[in-house]
Amino acid sequence: MAEGFAQSSAEANMLPMPLPRLAALLLVLPLLAQRPLPSPKDFLGHDVGADHCLASYTQLQAYWKELAARSDRMRLQTIGQTSYGQEMLMAIVSSPGNLERLDELKSIARRLAKAEGVDRAQAQALAEQGRAVVWIDGGLHATESIAGQNILELVWRMVGRDDAEVRRILDEVVLLVCPVNPDGMELVAKTYGVTRRVGGLPVLYQRYVGHDNNRDHYLVSQKETEAVARIFYAEWFPQIVYNHHQSAPAGTVIFTPPFRDPFNYHVDPLVVRGIEWVATHMNQRFTSEGKAGVISRGGAGYSTWWNGGLRTTTYFHNMIGILTEVFGSPNPTALHQSLERRLPNGDYPLPIGGRMWHARDTVEYLQTANFAILELAANYRRRLLFDIWQMGDRQIRLGSGDHWTVTPRLVDAARQRRAEAAERREEAGGEVPREDESQPRVARRESEAVEAVFKDPALRDARGYVLPADQKDFEAAVRFVRALQKTGVDVHRATQGFEVAGKRYAPGALVVLTAQAFRPHVLDMFEPQWHPHDVRDGEPVRPYDAAGWTLALQMGVEFDRVLEPFGGPFEKLTGLCPLPPLAADEQARRAAVRLALYDAWGGNMETGWTHWVLQENGFRPELIGAETLTAGKLRERFDALILHAGLPAGGGTERAQRGAERAQAQPESRQDVDTLLAALPPFEDWNQVKARRGRLERDKVVAPVREFVAAGGRLIALGSQAAAVARLLELPLRAGTWTTGDDGQQRRTTNREFFIPGSLLRLELEGGRHLAAMFRGSSTAFDVLEPKPDVEVKVLGRWAQDGLLVSGWAHGEKFLAGRAAIVEARIGEGSVWLCGADAIYRGQPLATHRLLFDVLLRR
Ligand SMILES: [Zn+2]
């Protein structure tokens, strides 16, 4: 209303103006206002999604800058720098009136999301004054190219259209639109320009971690992730986050939520309902517009169990995260239709027939999805704002009282108690109900035994966690709380010594209280994930990503779980907790290791993470390709060589398969390589990438690697490479999980027998130390075979015999229990270090990183 008054008083002021000046103004003003904004076609020369066209990030930047300069509905913000140093832009789109009060709207969104000190009446008032905040991104996975292009169309429609729906959205919503992987968008568009093929890049589309840029959202290690996390958890606190991906399940156009079970037990139930609510609205709009081929829930493997994706980490912050996976390519592609996909079902009520598909069709579908979300946000702005407060407030209350998060573990405990109660009755001779004892009474006694578990003080959720300052690896504790802080978790530090539950803590202890809005994230980072035993028809159902990941355990942080209410001389940290500096002599030791890391043409995520972890910790690895590795005389240049990918016959995992396919997609000739590299943006000296062409072939690898080790080199094999190296160097080891088949012969286990889809397991080291190590697809165990004269094998660590599972889900633990996990083989002057755990796992397990560092630094 205030803006309306301002306008009418401005008009009133104009009236006394002399007539000729007024006439001139009246002529000029409409011309200025009506000078049309350039459409994508005007600016780029083609429609968004036109056949064979991909706009680059440079083009997007230029276009958005032009629109922002000329539209009063749009502002641009630089939210950070990419890994290759480009500016990372975000468009803020809303009504001119809202754009004038962005700081106030941000502050309202923040107060509601954090909920602290805001009561119900205040929350209602804030919801009234605020605006819904909706985040929509594109291009996180840069080769999912049309999902990336779609935001150009979205922004254009929001600033260029003037219909009632757009005006209403502008009034009610602040829309944040972000190309979240600018480096990738540039690399893919430039490559496509010369190859007419999406992909086939010589390097990863995010400098270090490629596709795993969507696996980094609780560690927040990469620059792009950090920029996004700052917008989500420190600046804008969007109530809805929409993360665009490709590609759809075969024969369909798009996967949309809701998602299949299980969802994560730490997440607020209003998030689960919120996803359904938004998704239903989206699916309804697709069908209403007659857009066929939209599949949900059981139609794909996506779930809400896992934390760590751009979308999924929002769940632990009371935000509604939406993912879609759409079909599309800049090259027109046939959409083939199988007979199975013709029959509708509840998750797929409107099937699509076979036809030719164009990127423009994809862009249109994605606008339906975008506008469905924006329409809902405009219609239910107050509810969205109030609900995020409601969740935050509930989480603060849960953290301020006694609460029992129900997990399969807790249910098992209850089941156990019930069985014990029945046993006791049996011993007392009262098991069988007496004639006069009714069934309900027996049921009540059993129910009381069960209820007792949900009231057992020892099984309560924690009120907080204390990380002592005098722990062995305090740097790990600091790195851990920094990750928490980057995702908006409040962390305190003790200014003086204090005592809790009979234990004395020195000043400097770090304290994380659970009475905060983002309590689900706090619990998820400290507590084990107890994934349900999800087996159907004897076959384990693979979770969408890992089953367990507890970051505090991976990092080897010492902490105490406090179950009683507690306080102390605590101050809230206002900035990121400072990292303790690395001692100068340690720095020098690390920098002096002459270290080679094999990297393939096209890049590899495992290698990329290893590269990042080593650099982050002061090592200076040199990336070498097949040419250097097979040329021999490696010992002259290097002390250590790390293999994390590339060797043939690695582990046969899906990931290894994908890597192998990528390796096969190398350009045919030197000339093709030169053409490709010349087209790339000047992010680095691409000439050095040329040497990474070629594949590691068995016949060419064995001799130079054996020679390197015999001459005193240290070979380190991680992930799938551990088993591959054991085989190639014919070490007296057998890797993998084995059983005896019906024919009496040894064979590899099947998924029905052994299945660990990314879980933390207890690994016991020589000397009694133990740690939580990641076990997933490419991880393994070893048996030591008959000794060989020239090789001395030593087991340095074993998978625990008892209590193997620490977090996640393990099916068929007996196949690992007690077997070797880390093995060293001495050959000649050198050694081979094989790690059966995922020692690097997405940059997270500091505990196993330390083991690797020790090997690298050993004299
Ligand atoms: Zn994707």
Residues whose N, C-alpha, C, O or C-beta is under 5 A from the ligand:
A	BS01	ZN	H141 E144 H245 Q246
